[in-house]
Amino acid sequence: MKKNLPLISIVLSVLLCSSCASYRASTLSLLPAETLLKSQTLDVGLSVVAKAFNKKDCKRYLDRDVLAEGYQPIQIYIKNNSNKPYLFTINRINLPLADAEDVAEKVYTSTAGRIAGYGVGALLIWPLIIPAIIDGVKSYQANKSLNKDFLSKAAEDKTIEAYSQMNSIVFVPILNYEKTFSMTLIDCETKKPLTLTVDVVN
């Protein structure tokens, strides 16, 4: 039995590595047809819809339960069917928004904690140092991917060109979340503001 201990330990290490930290989120897709049917279509040629993520949406598109960390993700989709561009800016949404990078940090995998967990076992069974190292690297890589993905999906100031669309996420602290909010777009040609009242759908 003692002769087989190193082999058993190595096999155990490999199995443990299979549960290493990871980040697997789907690309932010267009909202489903039933949600798009609830969009507001304006006389100026804009269609707007906002959807609150549930736990399933969070897992699919963010691979983390950000709701449990106190943030409500809202997907905002704007389709510009007009022949003029509109400017979208974050500070013209009347909800207190959380920075995507701050939200990402809240759902990071604890790299130090995972290494420490394996490290205790490695004092007794040396091959456990293998998954400790691998999982530490995987955890770092997962957090890096998570951060990059959150930032790429988060809404930012941008010009919505004629006949184009915007599809992004904003994060609202749950304590400040409201099912109706206002958003102001700027007509890039006339510089006139266009204020919209948006009802969030589930």
ZADO-1210 file (C-alpha; in nm, 4 decimals, padded with zeros to 6 digits):
<atoms>
<atom x="00.0000" y="00.0000" z="00.0000" code="MET" pos="1"/>
<atom x="00.2839" y="00.2379" z="00.0908" code="LYS" pos="2"/>
<atom x="00.4481" y="00.1646" z="-00.2444" code="LYS" pos="3"/>
<atom x="00.1324" y="00.2769" z="-00.4213" code="ASN" pos="4"/>
<atom x="00.0953" y="00.5952" z="-00.2151" code="LEU" pos="5"/>
<atom x="00.2946" y="00.8210" z="-00.4529" code="PRO" pos="6"/>
<atom x="00.0942" y="00.6916" z="-00.7505" code="LEU" pos="7"/>
<atom x="-00.2348" y="00.7391" z="-00.5684" code="ILE" pos="8"/>
<atom x="-00.1274" y="01.0902" z="-00.4693" code="SER" pos="9"/>
<atom x="-00.0409" y="01.1823" z="-00.8268" code="ILE" pos="10"/>
<atom x="-00.3723" y="01.0472" z="-00.9546" code="VAL" pos="11"/>
<atom x="-00.5494" y="01.2434" z="-00.6815" code="LEU" pos="12"/>
<atom x="-00.3585" y="01.5551" z="-00.7847" code="SER" pos="13"/>
<atom x="-00.4641" y="01.5164" z="-01.1471" code="VAL" pos="14"/>
<atom x="-00.8266" y="01.4703" z="-01.0448" code="LEU" pos="15"/>
<atom x="-00.8110" y="01.7800" z="-00.8280" code="LEU" pos="16"/>
<atom x="-00.6699" y="01.9786" z="-01.1200" code="CYS" pos="17"/>
<atom x="-00.9798" y="01.8961" z="-01.3206" code="SER" pos="18"/>
<atom x="-01.1757" y="02.1192" z="-01.0822" code="SER" pos="19"/>
<atom x="-00.9358" y="02.4107" z="-01.1170" code="CYS" pos="20"/>
<atom x="-01.0645" y="02.7664" z="-01.1357" code="ALA" pos="21"/>
<atom x="-01.1956" y="02.8725" z="-01.4745" code="SER" pos="22"/>
<atom x="-01.4017" y="03.1380" z="-01.6516" code="TYR" pos="23"/>
<atom x="-01.6476" y="03.0349" z="-01.9227" code="ARG" pos="24"/>
<atom x="-01.9030" y="03.2958" z="-02.0240" code="ALA" pos="25"/>
<atom x="-02.1055" y="03.3141" z="-02.3427" code="SER" pos="26"/>
<atom x="-02.0864" y="03.6081" z="-02.5781" code="THR" pos="27"/>
<atom x="-02.3525" y="03.8662" z="-02.5029" code="LEU" pos="28"/>
<atom x="-02.6271" y="03.7760" z="-02.7482" code="SER" pos="29"/>
<atom x="-02.9126" y="03.9829" z="-02.8777" code="LEU" pos="30"/>
<atom x="-03.2155" y="03.9783" z="-02.6553" code="LEU" pos="31"/>
<atom x="-03.4731" y="03.7068" z="-02.7296" code="PRO" pos="32"/>
<atom x="-03.7634" y="03.7892" z="-02.9609" code="ALA" pos="33"/>
<atom x="-04.0190" y="03.8000" z="-02.6785" code="GLU" pos="34"/>
<atom x="-03.8082" y="04.0619" z="-02.5004" code="THR" pos="35"/>
<atom x="-03.7504" y="04.2663" z="-02.8154" code="LEU" pos="36"/>
<atom x="-04.1271" y="04.2767" z="-02.8673" code="LEU" pos="37"/>
<atom x="-04.1453" y="04.4789" z="-02.5450" code="LYS" pos="38"/>
<atom x="-03.9021" y="04.7401" z="-02.6766" code="SER" pos="39"/>
<atom x="-04.0055" y="05.1015" z="-02.7143" code="GLN" pos="40"/>
<atom x="-04.0001" y="05.2254" z="-03.0717" code="THR" pos="41"/>
<atom x="-03.9775" y="05.6020" z="-03.1000" code="LEU" pos="42"/>
<atom x="-04.0860" y="05.8318" z="-03.3811" code="ASP" pos="43"/>
<atom x="-03.7233" y="05.9310" z="-03.4394" code="VAL" pos="44"/>
<atom x="-03.6382" y="05.5746" z="-03.5449" code="GLY" pos="45"/>
<atom x="-03.4904" y="05.4373" z="-03.2234" code="LEU" pos="46"/>
<atom x="-03.5881" y="05.1140" z="-03.0490" code="SER" pos="47"/>
<atom x="-03.4849" y="05.0670" z="-02.6868" code="VAL" pos="48"/>
<atom x="-03.5231" y="04.7766" z="-02.4464" code="VAL" pos="49"/>
<atom x="-03.3628" y="04.6900" z="-02.1127" code="ALA" pos="50"/>
<atom x="-03.3605" y="04.3464" z="-01.9489" code="LYS" pos="51"/>
<atom x="-03.2713" y="04.2625" z="-01.5892" code="ALA" pos="52"/>
<atom x="-03.0488" y="03.9565" z="-01.5599" code="PHE" pos="53"/>
<atom x="-03.1657" y="03.6718" z="-01.3402" code="ASN" pos="54"/>
<atom x="-02.9321" y="03.4155" z="-01.1837" code="LYS" pos="55"/>
<atom x="-02.9404" y="03.1995" z="-01.4973" code="LYS" pos="56"/>
<atom x="-02.8478" y="03.4954" z="-01.7201" code="ASP" pos="57"/>
<atom x="-02.5616" y="03.5838" z="-01.4856" code="CYS" pos="58"/>
<atom x="-02.4241" y="03.2317" z="-01.5077" code="LYS" pos="59"/>
<atom x="-02.4563" y="03.2212" z="-01.8858" code="ARG" pos="60"/>
<atom x="-02.3162" y="03.5620" z="-01.9765" code="TYR" pos="61"/>
<atom x="-02.0931" y="03.6414" z="-01.6771" code="LEU" pos="62"/>
<atom x="-02.0164" y="03.2946" z="-01.5358" code="ASP" pos="63"/>
<atom x="-02.0586" y="03.4396" z="-01.1877" code="ARG" pos="64"/>
<atom x="-02.3561" y="03.5131" z="-00.9615" code="ASP" pos="65"/>
<atom x="-02.3145" y="03.8900" z="-00.9368" code="VAL" pos="66"/>
<atom x="-02.6649" y="03.9154" z="-00.7895" code="LEU" pos="67"/>
<atom x="-02.5367" y="03.7393" z="-00.4787" code="ALA" pos="68"/>
<atom x="-02.2682" y="04.0074" z="-00.4520" code="GLU" pos="69"/>
<atom x="-02.5284" y="04.2842" z="-00.4527" code="GLY" pos="70"/>
<atom x="-02.5317" y="04.3942" z="-00.8166" code="TYR" pos="71"/>
<atom x="-02.8151" y="04.3860" z="-01.0704" code="GLN" pos="72"/>
<atom x="-02.6908" y="04.3567" z="-01.4295" code="PRO" pos="73"/>
<atom x="-02.9161" y="04.5229" z="-01.6877" code="ILE" pos="74"/>
<atom x="-02.8709" y="04.4523" z="-02.0567" code="GLN" pos="75"/>
<atom x="-02.9469" y="04.7620" z="-02.2661" code="ILE" pos="76"/>
<atom x="-03.0172" y="04.7223" z="-02.6354" code="TYR" pos="77"/>
<atom x="-03.0611" y="05.0248" z="-02.8595" code="ILE" pos="78"/>
<atom x="-03.1298" y="04.9913" z="-03.2306" code="LYS" pos="79"/>
<atom x="-03.0853" y="05.3032" z="-03.4395" code="ASN" pos="80"/>
<atom x="-03.3019" y="05.2751" z="-03.7497" code="ASN" pos="81"/>
<atom x="-03.2642" y="05.6444" z="-03.8294" code="SER" pos="82"/>
<atom x="-03.0257" y="05.8137" z="-04.0718" code="ASN" pos="83"/>
<atom x="-02.8503" y="06.0116" z="-03.7990" code="LYS" pos="84"/>
<atom x="-02.6103" y="05.9173" z="-03.5177" code="PRO" pos="85"/>
<atom x="-02.6898" y="05.9478" z="-03.1463" code="TYR" pos="86"/>
<atom x="-02.4479" y="05.9800" z="-02.8574" code="LEU" pos="87"/>
<atom x="-02.4935" y="05.7465" z="-02.5610" code="PHE" pos="88"/>
<atom x="-02.3177" y="05.8383" z="-02.2368" code="THR" pos="89"/>
<atom x="-02.3133" y="05.6533" z="-01.9064" code="ILE" pos="90"/>
<atom x="-02.3627" y="05.9640" z="-01.6942" code="ASN" pos="91"/>
<atom x="-02.6948" y="06.0346" z="-01.8652" code="ARG" pos="92"/>
<atom x="-02.8595" y="05.7282" z="-01.7085" code="ILE" pos="93"/>
<atom x="-03.0377" y="05.8299" z="-01.3879" code="ASN" pos="94"/>
<atom x="-02.9316" y="05.5219" z="-01.1938" code="LEU" pos="95"/>
<atom x="-02.6193" y="05.4952" z="-00.9772" code="PRO" pos="96"/>
<atom x="-02.3997" y="05.2591" z="-01.1778" code="LEU" pos="97"/>
<atom x="-02.1177" y="05.0441" z="-01.0448" code="ALA" pos="98"/>
<atom x="-01.7887" y="05.0245" z="-01.2293" code="ASP" pos="99"/>
<atom x="-01.7594" y="04.6929" z="-01.4185" code="ALA" pos="100"/>
<atom x="-01.4058" y="04.6414" z="-01.2902" code="GLU" pos="101"/>
<atom x="-01.5208" y="04.6801" z="-00.9292" code="ASP" pos="102"/>
<atom x="-01.7993" y="04.4259" z="-00.9862" code="VAL" pos="103"/>
<atom x="-01.5509" y="04.1868" z="-01.1471" code="ALA" pos="104"/>
<atom x="-01.3212" y="04.2078" z="-00.8448" code="GLU" pos="105"/>
<atom x="-01.6108" y="04.1138" z="-00.6177" code="LYS" pos="106"/>
<atom x="-01.6519" y="03.7812" z="-00.7999" code="VAL" pos="107"/>
<atom x="-01.2841" y="03.6983" z="-00.8493" code="TYR" pos="108"/>
<atom x="-01.1683" y="03.3484" z="-00.7624" code="THR" pos="109"/>
<atom x="-00.9526" y="03.3692" z="-00.4500" code="SER" pos="110"/>
<atom x="-00.6118" y="03.2695" z="-00.5856" code="THR" pos="111"/>
<atom x="-00.4337" y="03.2944" z="-00.2495" code="ALA" pos="112"/>
<atom x="-00.7099" y="03.1035" z="-00.0728" code="GLY" pos="113"/>
<atom x="-00.7023" y="02.8170" z="-00.3217" code="ARG" pos="114"/>
<atom x="-00.3230" y="02.7859" z="-00.3048" code="ILE" pos="115"/>
<atom x="-00.3339" y="02.7927" z="00.0749" code="ALA" pos="116"/>
<atom x="-00.5985" y="02.5186" z="00.0761" code="GLY" pos="117"/>
<atom x="-00.3799" y="02.2888" z="-00.1304" code="TYR" pos="118"/>
<atom x="-00.0692" y="02.3953" z="00.0593" code="GLY" pos="119"/>
<atom x="-00.1910" y="02.2480" z="00.3860" code="VAL" pos="120"/>
<atom x="-00.2483" y="01.9140" z="00.2173" code="GLY" pos="121"/>
<atom x="00.0900" y="01.9357" z="00.0435" code="ALA" pos="122"/>
<atom x="00.2616" y="01.9326" z="00.3825" code="LEU" pos="123"/>
<atom x="00.1280" y="01.5790" z="00.4286" code="LEU" pos="124"/>
<atom x="00.1122" y="01.4589" z="00.0674" code="ILE" pos="125"/>
<atom x="00.3807" y="01.6280" z="-00.1437" code="TRP" pos="126"/>
<atom x="00.2199" y="01.5698" z="-00.4877" code="PRO" pos="127"/>
<atom x="-00.0587" y="01.8064" z="-00.3826" code="LEU" pos="128"/>
<atom x="00.1863" y="02.0866" z="-00.4558" code="ILE" pos="129"/>
<atom x="00.1188" y="02.0145" z="-00.8248" code="ILE" pos="130"/>
<atom x="-00.2518" y="02.1159" z="-00.8210" code="PRO" pos="131"/>
<atom x="-00.1619" y="02.4040" z="-00.5872" code="ALA" pos="132"/>
<atom x="00.0650" y="02.5528" z="-00.8524" code="ILE" pos="133"/>
<atom x="-00.1646" y="02.4693" z="-01.1443" code="ILE" pos="134"/>
<atom x="-00.4763" y="02.5967" z="-00.9709" code="ASP" pos="135"/>
<atom x="-00.2983" y="02.9148" z="-00.8668" code="GLY" pos="136"/>
<atom x="-00.2083" y="02.9844" z="-01.2298" code="VAL" pos="137"/>
<atom x="-00.5569" y="02.8867" z="-01.3513" code="LYS" pos="138"/>
<atom x="-00.7181" y="03.1101" z="-01.0904" code="SER" pos="139"/>
<atom x="-00.5059" y="03.4064" z="-01.1993" code="TYR" pos="140"/>
<atom x="-00.5891" y="03.3418" z="-01.5653" code="GLN" pos="141"/>
<atom x="-00.9617" y="03.3033" z="-01.4867" code="ALA" pos="142"/>
<atom x="-00.9686" y="03.6347" z="-01.3035" code="ASN" pos="143"/>
<atom x="-00.7827" y="03.8034" z="-01.5883" code="LYS" pos="144"/>
<atom x="-01.0325" y="03.6643" z="-01.8437" code="SER" pos="145"/>
<atom x="-01.3250" y="03.7583" z="-01.6214" code="LEU" pos="146"/>
<atom x="-01.2044" y="04.1160" z="-01.5887" code="ASN" pos="147"/>
<atom x="-01.1479" y="04.1523" z="-01.9624" code="LYS" pos="148"/>
<atom x="-01.4899" y="04.0048" z="-02.0456" code="ASP" pos="149"/>
<atom x="-01.6794" y="04.2211" z="-01.7945" code="PHE" pos="150"/>
<atom x="-01.5145" y="04.5330" z="-01.9364" code="LEU" pos="151"/>
<atom x="-01.5887" y="04.4308" z="-02.2957" code="SER" pos="152"/>
<atom x="-01.9585" y="04.3772" z="-02.2169" code="LYS" pos="153"/>
<atom x="-02.0035" y="04.6856" z="-02.0012" code="ALA" pos="154"/>
<atom x="-02.1691" y="04.9905" z="-02.1540" code="ALA" pos="155"/>
<atom x="-01.9444" y="05.2854" z="-02.2271" code="GLU" pos="156"/>
<atom x="-01.9778" y="05.6235" z="-02.3904" code="ASP" pos="157"/>
<atom x="-02.0223" y="05.5698" z="-02.7627" code="LYS" pos="158"/>
<atom x="-02.1811" y="05.7031" z="-03.0756" code="THR" pos="159"/>
<atom x="-02.4587" y="05.4820" z="-03.2070" code="ILE" pos="160"/>
<atom x="-02.4183" y="05.5355" z="-03.5777" code="GLU" pos="161"/>
<atom x="-02.7106" y="05.5473" z="-03.8216" code="ALA" pos="162"/>
<atom x="-02.8578" y="05.2024" z="-03.8864" code="TYR" pos="163"/>
<atom x="-02.6453" y="05.0391" z="-03.6163" code="SER" pos="164"/>
<atom x="-02.7062" y="04.9085" z="-03.2657" code="GLN" pos="165"/>
<atom x="-02.5690" y="04.9032" z="-02.9128" code="MET" pos="166"/>
<atom x="-02.5857" y="04.5939" z="-02.6935" code="ASN" pos="167"/>
<atom x="-02.4222" y="04.6277" z="-02.3517" code="SER" pos="168"/>
<atom x="-02.4592" y="04.5754" z="-01.9776" code="ILE" pos="169"/>
<atom x="-02.4709" y="04.8171" z="-01.6871" code="VAL" pos="170"/>
<atom x="-02.4346" y="04.7113" z="-01.3229" code="PHE" pos="171"/>
<atom x="-02.6605" y="04.8712" z="-01.0623" code="VAL" pos="172"/>
<atom x="-02.6226" y="04.8167" z="-00.6864" code="PRO" pos="173"/>
<atom x="-02.9313" y="04.6152" z="-00.5917" code="ILE" pos="174"/>
<atom x="-03.0199" y="04.8627" z="-00.3161" code="LEU" pos="175"/>
<atom x="-03.0495" y="05.1344" z="-00.5830" code="ASN" pos="176"/>
<atom x="-03.2134" y="04.9278" z="-00.8545" code="TYR" pos="177"/>
<atom x="-03.5403" y="05.0548" z="-01.0019" code="GLU" pos="178"/>
<atom x="-03.7527" y="04.8949" z="-01.2724" code="LYS" pos="179"/>
<atom x="-03.7979" y="05.2263" z="-01.4507" code="THR" pos="180"/>
<atom x="-03.5187" y="05.4683" z="-01.5317" code="PHE" pos="181"/>
<atom x="-03.4510" y="05.7535" z="-01.7692" code="SER" pos="182"/>
<atom x="-03.1737" y="05.7761" z="-02.0249" code="MET" pos="183"/>
<atom x="-03.0782" y="06.0726" z="-02.2385" code="THR" pos="184"/>
<atom x="-02.9268" y="06.0402" z="-02.5839" code="LEU" pos="185"/>
<atom x="-02.7821" y="06.3317" z="-02.7786" code="ILE" pos="186"/>
<atom x="-02.8628" y="06.3894" z="-03.1447" code="ASP" pos="187"/>
<atom x="-02.5122" y="06.4271" z="-03.2881" code="CYS" pos="188"/>
<atom x="-02.6328" y="06.6575" z="-03.5672" code="GLU" pos="189"/>
<atom x="-02.8538" y="06.8999" z="-03.3770" code="THR" pos="190"/>
<atom x="-02.6937" y="06.8466" z="-03.0324" code="LYS" pos="191"/>
<atom x="-03.0448" y="06.8237" z="-02.8885" code="LYS" pos="192"/>
<atom x="-03.1043" y="06.5844" z="-02.5975" code="PRO" pos="193"/>
<atom x="-03.3584" y="06.3049" z="-02.6300" code="LEU" pos="194"/>
<atom x="-03.4722" y="06.1751" z="-02.2913" code="THR" pos="195"/>
<atom x="-03.6246" y="05.8276" z="-02.2797" code="LEU" pos="196"/>
<atom x="-03.8161" y="05.6564" z="-02.0017" code="THR" pos="197"/>
<atom x="-03.7180" y="05.2902" z="-01.9997" code="VAL" pos="198"/>
<atom x="-03.9118" y="05.0108" z="-01.8285" code="ASP" pos="199"/>
<atom x="-03.6893" y="04.7161" z="-01.7417" code="VAL" pos="200"/>
<atom x="-03.8264" y="04.3741" z="-01.8392" code="VAL" pos="201"/>
<atom x="-03.7410" y="04.0459" z="-01.6699" code="ASN" pos="202"/>
</atoms>
